[in-house]
Amino acid sequence: MMNRTSEYRFTILVPLYNEVGNIDRLERELAAYLRISRCPACVLFVDDGSTDGSSSRIAEICRNHKAFFYIRLERNSGLSAALKAGIDHTFSEYVGYIDADLQTSPEDFNLLLEDIADYSMVIGIRADRKDSFFKNLQSRIANGFRRMMTGDGARDTGCPLKVLHTDVARKLPLFKGMHRFLPALVLLQDGGCYKQVPVRHFPRMAGKSKYHLWNRLWGPFADCFAFRWMKPRYINYKVGSDNLE
């Protein structure tokens, strides 16, 4: 069923889990961005079963802003599930997402929106990353292995700033870990293409990262083999005609 996101051209998904320390800043920065967005935009928080008070704070700020909405998952299900839930509940022309830790800036969505009409998806590349040497090393290893296995050419799929056509996002074959493979999954679609754009990166100001050595390296490693299995089995079709209307 359609919902109020259909009144806007762009919906920003904000998946979050136990980020109560970042919510005041999220409110300020997202509200400020909506005033300067290149197109009419709204925010859809996807609360992935938070237990730290995030849920009540999200509901509160959504009451205070006309273009803020939320859905709450019954239990913690992971980033890919939160993204799928957000996409399923989005009815604007474009859909994007940003992490609740705000290590990227909502203002940089305008850099991505500048080219979205010509591409299926536009993704950010974190310039001058502010993470630790060890975290950056893990990301380089994971990204390199993923590029080798998928051939997608994406330099930084972990960058939490992306914009897609909503109809493209709805066609993505979704599975746990799929958020690491969005460029590769877009390329599976007929005519699918994407562009990479440098964006700013900032240190985490509050809360704790949900990623560590195990799920930053082992998860992507295992998921690459799942993608390789799925790729030749991906179903593409176009309807030639119908009499449904």
Disulfide bonds with the S-S distance in Angstrom:
none
